[in-house]
Amino acid sequence: MKLKVINPNTTASMTDKIGIAARRVASSDTEII
């Protein structure tokens, strides 16, 4: 499965935090893009 995470906020720090949170809860076969 691919999961596309869209950050409506343009700050890099928020993008990083969202990515970390998404990877924490995603299955091992899920690709975060």
Backbone as CSV, one residue per row, in Angstrom:
resi,resn,N_x,N_y,N_z,CA_x,CA_y,CA_z,C_x,C_y,C_z
1,MET,0.845,-1.166,0.000,0.000,0.000,0.000,0.892,1.230,0.000
2,LYS,0.453,2.251,-0.706,1.135,3.540,-0.677,0.228,4.531,0.027
3,LEU,0.810,5.314,0.902,0.071,6.334,1.635,0.737,7.671,1.365
4,LYS,0.000,8.566,0.737,0.542,9.893,0.443,0.096,10.846,1.538
5,VAL,1.066,11.432,2.212,0.791,12.373,3.289,0.987,13.780,2.735
6,ILE,-0.028,14.594,2.865,0.029,15.964,2.363,0.072,16.918,3.550
7,ASN,1.064,17.779,3.554,1.232,18.759,4.617,0.749,20.116,4.109
8,PRO,-0.375,20.620,4.628,-0.855,21.932,4.185,0.010,23.073,4.726
9,ASN,0.833,22.772,5.711,1.758,23.738,6.285,3.089,23.548,5.555
10,THR,3.778,24.594,5.203,4.986,24.440,4.382,6.288,24.376,5.171
11,THR,6.217,24.326,6.489,7.461,24.281,7.254,8.059,22.876,7.235
12,ALA,9.369,22.824,7.088,10.068,21.541,7.030,9.930,20.769,8.335
13,SER,9.937,21.465,9.460,9.841,20.767,10.748,8.500,20.053,10.899
14,MET,7.425,20.665,10.427,6.109,20.018,10.507,6.045,18.832,9.551
15,THR,6.614,18.972,8.366,6.664,17.859,7.416,7.392,16.677,8.040
16,ASP,8.510,16.927,8.706,9.267,15.864,9.372,8.441,15.194,10.463
17,LYS,7.751,15.982,11.269,6.929,15.429,12.354,5.793,14.575,11.806
18,ILE,5.167,15.021,10.740,4.083,14.255,10.121,4.624,12.937,9.577
19,GLY,5.780,12.978,8.922,6.393,11.763,8.386,6.738,10.763,9.471
20,ILE,7.280,11.245,10.562,7.626,10.367,11.690,6.370,9.702,12.249
21,ALA,5.318,10.486,12.438,4.065,9.939,12.972,3.460,8.917,12.014
22,ALA,3.512,9.192,10.722,2.953,8.263,9.735,3.726,6.948,9.730
23,ARG,5.056,7.023,9.794,5.858,5.793,9.790,5.646,4.970,11.057
24,ARG,5.349,5.621,12.167,5.106,4.903,13.426,3.887,3.993,13.342
25,VAL,2.854,4.437,12.661,1.601,3.685,12.651,1.379,2.870,11.380
26,ALA,2.225,3.054,10.378,2.053,2.340,9.113,2.513,0.889,9.245
27,SER,1.889,0.022,8.477,2.327,-1.370,8.408,3.691,-1.435,7.737
28,SER,4.384,-2.526,7.929,5.727,-2.662,7.358,5.716,-2.654,5.830
29,ASP,4.591,-3.034,5.225,4.518,-3.043,3.759,3.913,-1.757,3.186
30,THR,3.744,-0.737,4.013,3.191,0.539,3.567,4.319,1.493,3.216
31,GLU,4.213,2.090,2.045,5.191,3.082,1.603,4.615,4.472,1.853
32,ILE,5.320,5.270,2.621,4.904,6.647,2.889,5.558,7.525,1.829
33,ILE,4.720,8.230,1.071,5.265,9.111,0.020,4.785,10.522,0.222
